[in-house]
Amino acid sequence: MIRRLATAADALRRVLANPDMRRAQMAWMLGYAGEWSWLVALWVYAYQTSGVVAVGTLGLARTLPAALLSPALSTITGRLPRHRVLLGIHLGRAGLIGFTALVIVLGLPPLVVYAVAPLDALLGVLHRPTHMPLMPALARSPEEMIASNVASSTFEGIGTLAGPALGGLLVAYATPAWGFAIPALIFLAAALCVSGIRPAQALRRGVRQAGLLGTLFGGIGALIQYPRAGLVVSLFWAQIIVRGLLNVLLVVAAVELLHVGEQGVGYLNSAIGAGGFLGVLATVTLVTRRRMAAPFAIGLVLWGTPILLIGLLPVAPAAVLFLAVLGLGNAVLDVAGFTIMQRSVPNAVRGRVFGVLESGVMLGTGIGSALAPLLLALLDVRGALIATGLLLPTLAVLTWPWVARADADAVIPECELILLRGVPMLSALPMTVVEQVAGDAAPVSFAAGETIIRQGEVGDRFYILASGRAQVTVDGRLLGDMEPGDSFGEIALLRDVPRTASVVAVGAVDAYALDRDAFLAAVSGDPRSHTAAEAVVLERLAHTPAAPDG
């Protein structure tokens, strides 16, 4: 356990030491802080100028267009560099919200401010579908990718905690215009962070652009094509609906069941946030896990069971504890679920899939909130809490046979990724590039005594030995053996010379072959990978009697 924690902590350190990852996570946090501080100022402004009905109407008008258009809008993340899309999102939101501050200063009608809110939401709905698929492009290992999800969950929690607090302070102690101007500056700071990101882009040879229908419904089509990711997204939708139910039920329970008054609603919600920070400690242990299905199912159970327990034991101190456990479960659910989604669909459609998820976030919360009064009418408060709390644990049990296979349905099998990352010149590549290299690598087999590469011939492939053993010879003289995980063939490709050695299978051999163009594009496109490849070449040329080349 101590070793796993040390490995996890090392992965988190690498995330924060990675300049691009650090900038992306800082922008992620600032984006949430800016959004929540702006929303607090917006709701208070709408209430003060137009009344409570305007607040509800504005909420629907703001979220509905974004929810409906999110699957189509998110396709942009597969067509343009994602770090540039993020830059546009933050700059656009800074400009729109800054404009509302100017509207207030000039004393223009509130409708002008209200008209900006849906436009801002259209940009905001792209935040997660752009950020989450960007993480594998910045990560250098599977552990670092999972650690980036832990960091994202942590920084999102900080942003959603600091943003409302800042918004409340601005509403209480500053003029309304400052309540809009400060969030605009926060988004500018997020844009500044993103502007320094320089990811290694995934290879895009021969990518065919989708047609109109593929563009509009690409995310839904991807979920159908990759059903395990579709199942995870569906379960996330169920969790979001439960969250919408809980938003209403907590208000009623605070007053009628727990007797902590309306002010108690804030304390109860804060318990969820506090549990989320504790959940960071739990999610750190996920960094070293290869399998995420069980943590995802546990997260579903931890999300629903505390709500059930509040209905069974309606005591305020216990409710605070239960909701803290819910917050912990939420952190586990997010990290495990997002990791499964990243692994289960190709890089080209990840943004679209997260766009469908984000659409569900917008719609699901509203659906849950709308269902709550009906549930309260059919049952009392305790009954509504119990029924709501049973939903996610029940779904976790019913769907487990399919969720359990999610890890095995990764786009690139784990064993192949481990093999590729063991090759020195490929280990420095980002996950997205390794995935495409894996897609380009063709499995090949050789019988005992068969020549894999022959000295003096033109080299057109790079090989990675997956199983079996091979012998290396130069001018008929035995130089050494090749074992699983060893690679050969790079000298002829990098130096454009004939093969400098022969490699012959000893017994049955399975390997992966990468053609010249794919190998050179991958290695030459990343400075660290190219440096590692040159180091291997120089070492093999300098120690030809002790090591193979090819």
Secondary structure by P-SEA (a helix, b strand, c coil): caaaaaaaaaaaaaaaacaaaaaaaaaaaaaaaaaaaaaaaaaaaaaacccaaaaaaaaaaacaaaaaaccccccccccccaaaaaaaaaaaaaaaaaaaaaaaaacccaaaaaaaaaaaaaaaaacccccccccccccccaaaaaaaaaaaaaaaaaaaaaaaaaaaaaaccccaaaaaaaaaaaaaaaaaaacccccccccccbbbbbcccccccaaaaaaaacaaaaaaaaaaaaaaaaaaaaaaaaaaaacccccccccaaaaaaaaaaaaaaaacccccccccccccaaaaaaaaaaacaaaaaaaacccaaaaaaaaaaaaaaaaaaaaaaaaaaaaccccccaaaaaaaaaaaaaaaaaaaaaaaaaaaaaccaaaaaaaaaaaaaaaaaaaaaaaaaccccccccaaaaaaaaaccccccccaaaaaaaaaabbbbbbccccccccccccccbbbbbcbbbbbbbcccccccccccccccaaaaaaacccccbbbbbccbbbbbbbcaaaaaaaaaacaaaaaaaaaaaaaaaacccccccc
